[in-house]
Amino acid sequence: MTTVVIIVAVALVAVCAAAFLYTRQAGGQGMRRRFGPEYDRAVAGHDGDTKAAERELHERLKRHRSLHERPLTSEARAQYSDRWTRIEGGFVDAPQQAVAEADILLAELARDLGFPDGSDFGEQSAALSVHHAEHVNGYRRVHAARQGDGGTEDLREALLEARGLFDVLVSNGTDRPVRRHPHHAEGSGKA
């Protein structure tokens, strides 16, 4: 009888341990799927400690999950798109200035959508990472390039990557960019 009890107890412990490990692994895989490249960035930021990275990402989710982006008016989308087009057009003559302007524009656009106001870049980029994990790295690269002295190619790559976040934000969170076409009349409201 005691042998049966011991076997059942050992089997129960094994099942509980397997369930615990599966849940833990599935949680990590869920975080990896949810955050994509941001998950890897968090793990690297914690020197490979996945538990610490997942705690950080869970904390971000708690702080920013309930944030709901406010839609932009068609006029605001058109204004932001025009500004971005001017920034890109000015890159050849003044790459550092173009990157600085892109950094400012992204902070303003995120603020207008309801994200933290940008006075704390870390908080704003953390909130963006919860809602736009696939694109937030472009914003980080532009912000870092603005602060540093990277070469023209680094600045160009940062601006190109930031364009992904800009497109998603200006299109109100969809992956389809909203751009004005030059043949649309001013004030027509078309984007």
Secondary structure as the mmCIF struct_conf table of DSSP 4:
data_model
#
loop_
_struct_conf.conf_type_id
_struct_conf.id
_struct_conf.beg_label_comp_id
_struct_conf.beg_label_asym_id
_struct_conf.beg_label_seq_id
_struct_conf.end_label_comp_id
_struct_conf.end_label_asym_id
_struct_conf.end_label_seq_id
HELX_RH_AL_P HELX_RH_AL_P1 THR A 2 PHE A 35
TURN_TY1_P TURN_TY1_P1 GLY A 36 GLY A 36
HELX_RH_AL_P HELX_RH_AL_P2 PRO A 37 GLY A 45
TURN_TY1_P TURN_TY1_P2 HIS A 46 GLY A 48
HELX_RH_AL_P HELX_RH_AL_P3 THR A 50 HIS A 64
TURN_TY1_P TURN_TY1_P3 ARG A 65 SER A 66
HELX_LH_PP_P HELX_LH_PP_P1 GLU A 69 THR A 73
HELX_RH_AL_P HELX_RH_AL_P4 SER A 74 GLY A 90
TURN_TY1_P TURN_TY1_P4 PHE A 91 ASP A 93
HELX_RH_AL_P HELX_RH_AL_P5 PRO A 95 ASP A 112
TURN_TY1_P TURN_TY1_P5 LEU A 113 GLY A 114
BEND BEND1 PHE A 115 PHE A 115
BEND BEND2 GLY A 118 ASP A 120
HELX_RH_AL_P HELX_RH_AL_P6 PHE A 121 HIS A 131
TURN_TY1_P TURN_TY1_P6 ALA A 133 HIS A 135
HELX_RH_AL_P HELX_RH_AL_P7 VAL A 136 GLN A 147
BEND BEND3 GLY A 148 GLY A 148
HELX_RH_AL_P HELX_RH_AL_P8 THR A 152 VAL A 170
TURN_TY1_P TURN_TY1_P7 SER A 171 GLY A 173
BEND BEND4 THR A 174 ARG A 176
TURN_TY1_P TURN_TY1_P8 PRO A 182 HIS A 183
BEND BEND5 HIS A 184 HIS A 184
HELX_LH_PP_P HELX_LH_PP_P2 ALA A 185 ALA A 185
TURN_TY1_P TURN_TY1_P9 GLU A 186 GLY A 187
BEND BEND6 SER A 188 SER A 188
#
